[in-house]
Structure formats: C-alpha cells, structure tokens
Amino acid sequence: MKNVASVQFMFRHGALFNLGAGMLLIVAAHNELVASFIGLPGLPVDRWAVHFTAMAVLVFGWMYWTIGSDPERNRGMIPFGIAGKSLTVLLIYAHWLAGDVGWRLPAIATGDAIYTVLFIRALRQLALRR
C-alpha cells in the first residue's frame, strides 16, 4: 500500500466484498440453487445459523467501511479484520478438507485469504507512518 488513499480504497472494497457475501448467504438460506452454487449443503439448512453468519459477515463489512473512512484513526480495528478473515479461511478450508462443502465455497474464501494478506500489509504501512 503506497498511501492512505490506497488503504482506504482497499478497505472500502473489502466492505463491498462482505456486503455481497452476506447478502448471498441470506439468499442461499432460502434458495437451493444459490446454496448449491456457493457450495453449501442442500436445503433445508438451519436458516437461523445462516442468517447469524450473514449478520456477522455484514458487521465485519461495516467495520471495514469504517476503517476505510479513516484508516489512520481506525488502525486499531485492523487486527480484528485480520483475525476475522483468517478464521473464515481456516474454517471454510477445514470443512472443505473434511468433505462437508464443495469446492465453490473455498474458492470464494480465497478472496478472504487475499484480503488477509492485504490487511496485514495495510497495518504495517500505517504503522510505518507513525
């Protein structure tokens, strides 16, 4: 990340990624075609669990948007984003390796893996500016 503007853009983009993922989960809880498209087991699923997961994804997206609004002031939130993205990747890949989900969900989670690396780089960049 060369400057604060690129960090802002990256976190805002991450927020939109989470918005899309959260909305996709909400729809997948009610639509078997969408659920199978992203690699979730078929319906019926525990909708409350999918909705709860979607809510967490959306709240993290809100946090990314907040970080993007002022990365230097909100720098302290970035480690939570790194933890959230890392644990998401770990959880989804573990379930893929166990055979619980198909390849599509881990393919989507690769985006989270990329954001994990970018968030770490942004945190380091902002630390150097201090």
Rosetta silent file (secondary structure, phi, psi, omega in degrees, C-alpha in Angstrom):
SEQUENCE: MKNVASVQFMFRHGALFNLGAGMLLIVAAHNELVASFIGLPGLPVDRWAVHFTAMAVLVFGWMYWTIGSDPERNRGMIPFGIAGKSLTVLLIYAHWLAGDVGWRLPAIATGDAIYTVLFIRALRQLALRR
SCORE:     score description
SCORE:     0.000 S_00000001
   1 L     0.000  116.963 -175.273    0.000    0.000    0.000 S_00000001
   2 L   -79.884  -31.716 -177.576    1.683    3.158   -1.186 S_00000001
   3 L  -152.506  174.762 -177.704   -0.523    5.711    0.559 S_00000001
   4 H   -63.320  -35.107 -179.675   -3.535    6.191    2.777 S_00000001
   5 H   -61.445  -37.960  179.092   -5.843    6.564   -0.246 S_00000001
   6 H   -70.964  -33.308  176.065   -4.967    3.048   -1.435 S_00000001
   7 H   -66.980  -42.263  177.363   -5.615    1.692    2.083 S_00000001
   8 H   -58.892  -48.411 -179.273   -8.976    3.476    2.108 S_00000001
   9 H   -59.843  -44.426 -176.994   -9.898    2.007   -1.276 S_00000001
  10 H   -63.621  -43.470  179.745   -8.853   -1.499   -0.237 S_00000001
  11 H   -70.499  -35.070  176.359  -10.915   -1.460    2.963 S_00000001
  12 H   -66.271  -40.081  176.532  -13.927    0.015    1.177 S_00000001
  13 H   -62.965  -41.351  176.864  -13.587   -2.722   -1.463 S_00000001
  14 H   -61.679  -36.761  177.502  -13.371   -5.284    1.354 S_00000001
  15 H   -64.119  -42.225  178.957  -16.574   -3.872    2.821 S_00000001
  16 H   -67.113  -36.581  175.301  -18.355   -4.319   -0.509 S_00000001
  17 H   -58.599  -46.611  179.620  -16.983   -7.881   -0.764 S_00000001
  18 H   -67.560  -37.231  177.010  -18.519   -8.636    2.647 S_00000001
  19 H   -58.977  -46.601  178.103  -21.787   -6.947    1.704 S_00000001
  20 H   -62.479  -43.340 -179.499  -22.020   -9.219   -1.335 S_00000001
  21 H   -66.311  -41.936  179.413  -21.095  -12.316    0.672 S_00000001
  22 H   -63.780  -44.231  179.119  -23.583  -11.510    3.443 S_00000001
  23 H   -66.081  -38.082  178.003  -26.423  -10.910    1.011 S_00000001
  24 H   -61.960  -40.198  177.724  -25.522  -14.102   -0.870 S_00000001
  25 H   -64.489  -41.416  179.349  -25.761  -16.079    2.375 S_00000001
  26 H   -61.369  -44.875  179.165  -29.168  -14.599    3.180 S_00000001
  27 H   -66.473  -40.508 -177.898  -30.480  -15.569   -0.259 S_00000001
  28 H   -62.554  -28.944  179.508  -28.818  -19.018   -0.062 S_00000001
  29 L   -67.263  -16.575 -176.624  -30.717  -19.782    3.145 S_00000001
  30 L  -120.001   -4.434 -173.634  -33.947  -19.602    1.141 S_00000001
  31 L  -135.779  112.082 -176.120  -32.908  -20.709   -2.339 S_00000001
  32 H   -63.171  -34.038  178.819  -31.451  -24.150   -3.024 S_00000001
  33 H   -62.976  -45.498  178.785  -29.993  -23.087   -6.393 S_00000001
  34 H   -67.118  -41.966  178.462  -27.986  -20.279   -4.786 S_00000001
  35 H   -58.771  -44.729  179.843  -26.974  -22.529   -1.876 S_00000001
  36 H   -70.361  -32.135  178.845  -25.653  -25.171   -4.272 S_00000001
  37 H   -61.005  -39.993 -179.101  -23.950  -22.505   -6.403 S_00000001
  38 L   -92.087    1.281  173.077  -21.790  -21.396   -3.475 S_00000001
  39 L    92.267   14.347  176.082  -21.215  -24.949   -2.282 S_00000001
  40 L   -80.472  151.353  174.887  -23.467  -25.125    0.757 S_00000001
  41 L   -59.344  157.429 -176.131  -25.225  -28.389    1.541 S_00000001
  42 L   -62.029  163.259  175.898  -28.789  -28.555    0.214 S_00000001
  43 L   -73.929  152.997    3.086  -31.844  -27.117    1.876 S_00000001
  44 L   -82.403  140.867  173.032  -33.259  -27.341    4.408 S_00000001
  45 L  -113.210  168.095  174.409  -30.465  -25.765    6.395 S_00000001
  46 L   -73.470   97.904 -175.581  -30.691  -24.112    9.761 S_00000001
  47 H   -59.414  -37.271 -179.471  -31.746  -20.734    8.438 S_00000001
  48 H   -61.695  -37.364 -179.466  -31.104  -19.005   11.734 S_00000001
  49 H   -68.491  -40.619  177.896  -27.481  -20.209   11.625 S_00000001
  50 H   -66.745  -41.493  178.329  -27.035  -18.997    8.062 S_00000001
  51 H   -65.268  -38.977  178.031  -28.678  -15.667    8.943 S_00000001
  52 H   -63.493  -43.190  177.344  -26.462  -15.328   12.030 S_00000001
  53 H   -62.440  -44.063  178.675  -23.385  -15.989    9.900 S_00000001
  54 H   -60.692  -40.620  178.825  -24.590  -13.466    7.329 S_00000001
  55 H   -61.282  -43.808  178.848  -25.086  -10.898   10.080 S_00000001
  56 H   -62.081  -42.590  178.191  -21.503  -11.428   11.290 S_00000001
  57 H   -61.134  -42.928 -179.876  -20.207  -11.054    7.720 S_00000001
  58 H   -68.242  -38.223  177.858  -22.193   -7.823    7.322 S_00000001
  59 H   -65.117  -41.744  176.219  -20.993   -6.420   10.662 S_00000001
  60 H   -62.985  -38.490  176.290  -17.390   -7.092    9.656 S_00000001
  61 H   -60.487  -40.193  177.000  -18.137   -5.364    6.355 S_00000001
  62 H   -61.884  -41.470  178.117  -19.390   -2.348    8.278 S_00000001
  63 H   -62.434  -41.452  179.062  -16.139   -2.374   10.261 S_00000001
  64 H   -63.434  -38.843  177.952  -14.114   -2.459    7.023 S_00000001
  65 H   -63.738  -40.831  178.630  -16.105    0.505    5.718 S_00000001
  66 H   -63.730  -44.654  176.940  -15.404    2.353    8.973 S_00000001
  67 H   -59.139  -44.868 -179.108  -11.676    1.599    8.707 S_00000001
  68 H   -62.958  -25.028  179.529  -11.736    2.801    5.100 S_00000001
  69 H   -70.420  -30.548  177.517  -13.268    6.111    6.154 S_00000001
  70 L  -159.527   81.414 -174.051  -10.165    6.964    8.225 S_00000001
  71 L   -59.052  -35.718 -178.341   -7.536    4.187    8.259 S_00000001
  72 L   -69.272  -42.875  179.659   -5.090    6.050   10.469 S_00000001
  73 L   -70.934  -34.938 -176.428   -7.656    6.819   13.172 S_00000001
  74 L   -99.891   20.396 -178.072   -9.260    3.346   12.961 S_00000001
  75 H   -55.455  -33.915 -178.345   -5.987    1.439   12.728 S_00000001
  76 H   -64.654  -17.481  178.276   -6.800   -0.415   15.960 S_00000001
  77 H   -82.441  -20.500 -173.215   -9.688   -2.228   14.239 S_00000001
  78 H   -59.270  -42.332  178.150   -7.495   -3.790   11.551 S_00000001
  79 H   -58.185  -31.798  176.615   -6.250   -6.722   13.700 S_00000001
  80 H   -66.978  -37.688  175.878   -9.894   -7.751   14.220 S_00000001
  81 H   -65.029  -41.144  177.435  -10.351   -7.762   10.447 S_00000001
  82 H   -61.990  -44.621  178.992   -7.210   -9.864   10.039 S_00000001
  83 H   -63.538  -44.650 -179.272   -8.494  -12.317   12.658 S_00000001
  84 H   -61.613  -47.042  179.719  -11.955  -12.463   11.068 S_00000001
  85 H   -65.418  -44.256 -178.880  -10.644  -13.098    7.575 S_00000001
  86 H   -61.898  -44.745 -179.432   -8.045  -15.642    8.771 S_00000001
  87 H   -68.572  -34.095  175.790  -10.555  -17.605   10.823 S_00000001
  88 H   -61.459  -47.161  179.557  -13.051  -17.568    7.956 S_00000001
  89 H   -62.282  -46.133 -179.697  -10.449  -19.065    5.614 S_00000001
  90 H   -60.080  -47.132 -178.223   -9.403  -21.639    8.208 S_00000001
  91 H   -63.636  -47.612 -177.158  -12.983  -22.690    8.956 S_00000001
  92 H   -68.056  -43.256  179.389  -14.086  -22.968    5.327 S_00000001
  93 H   -65.723  -36.743  178.514  -10.945  -24.777    4.163 S_00000001
  94 H   -63.434  -41.940  178.328  -11.183  -27.197    7.125 S_00000001
  95 H   -69.261  -31.189  176.275  -14.774  -28.053    6.195 S_00000001
  96 H   -67.476  -46.047  179.179  -13.744  -28.467    2.560 S_00000001
  97 H   -63.992  -30.624  178.024  -10.942  -30.852    3.528 S_00000001
  98 L   -79.251   -7.714  179.478  -13.395  -32.780    5.713 S_00000001
  99 L    84.684   12.859 -178.729  -15.723  -33.122    2.733 S_00000001
 100 L   -79.048  -27.179  179.895  -18.508  -31.055    4.275 S_00000001
 101 L  -133.628  157.391  178.166  -18.629  -28.478    1.461 S_00000001
 102 L   -77.387 -171.691 -174.874  -17.789  -28.473   -2.222 S_00000001
 103 L   -76.619  -18.979 -174.383  -15.011  -26.544   -3.933 S_00000001
 104 H   -68.095  -41.617 -179.350  -17.017  -23.378   -4.583 S_00000001
 105 H   -63.458  -44.847  175.246  -17.111  -22.101   -1.009 S_00000001
 106 H   -64.565  -30.450  176.470  -13.318  -22.395   -0.581 S_00000001
 107 H   -63.537  -42.011  176.687  -12.912  -20.674   -3.953 S_00000001
 108 H   -65.949  -39.355 -179.267  -14.910  -17.735   -2.605 S_00000001
 109 H   -66.748  -17.192  174.782  -12.907  -17.856    0.647 S_00000001
 110 H   -60.874  -32.165  173.501   -9.738  -17.378   -1.388 S_00000001
 111 H   -60.127  -39.970  176.859  -10.867  -13.757   -1.613 S_00000001
 112 H   -64.938  -37.648  177.709  -10.762  -13.653    2.192 S_00000001
 113 H   -62.907  -41.548  178.176   -7.238  -15.102    2.113 S_00000001
 114 H   -64.477  -44.245  177.660   -6.144  -12.338   -0.254 S_00000001
 115 H   -62.254  -34.889  177.319   -7.747   -9.698    1.977 S_00000001
 116 H   -56.916  -48.564  179.721   -5.926  -11.163    4.989 S_00000001
 117 H   -63.081  -43.883 -179.632   -2.591  -10.501    3.291 S_00000001
 118 H   -64.967  -38.479  179.166   -3.701   -7.030    2.170 S_00000001
 119 H   -65.231  -40.236  177.509   -4.940   -6.139    5.668 S_00000001
 120 H   -62.669  -44.895  178.219   -1.580   -7.187    7.159 S_00000001
 121 H   -61.611  -41.531  179.853    0.242   -5.044    4.589 S_00000001
 122 H   -64.287  -42.319  179.382   -2.037   -2.093    5.337 S_00000001
 123 H   -61.428  -43.461  177.903   -1.469   -2.433    9.078 S_00000001
 124 H   -63.974  -43.278  179.347    2.306   -2.451    8.553 S_00000001
 125 H   -60.430  -45.475 -179.544    2.102    0.514    6.197 S_00000001
 126 H   -67.229  -33.062  177.597    0.073    2.541    8.676 S_00000001
 127 H   -66.074  -35.228  179.223    2.486    1.604   11.489 S_00000001
 128 H   -69.955  -25.108 -178.837    5.393    2.975    9.436 S_00000001
 129 L   -76.865  -14.188 -176.936    3.585    6.300    9.011 S_00000001
 130 L   -75.527    0.000    0.000    3.534    6.882   12.775 S_00000001
